[in-house]
């Protein structure tokens, strides 16, 4: 149970960081792009679906 709670907490942190990047880009602030960022976003979205 402890691991599930820790995983949920880390997931929320990742989701918040992702949302902040989207907001920055929407405001015209360049956030850059990299294969690692794309991979991280893919992993986050995959976690939502499972």
Phi, psi and omega in degrees: 000321180298320180293323179295316179297318179295320178296318178296320179296316179293322177299315180297322177297317178296319179296318179296318178296319178298315180297321178297319177297318178297318179296317179299314181295322179297330179276358179094004178279121179295131179250354181074176179208146178206163178298324179295318179296316179297318179296317180298317179296319179298318179295319179298314181294324177294324180292329178294321184284343185255000000 
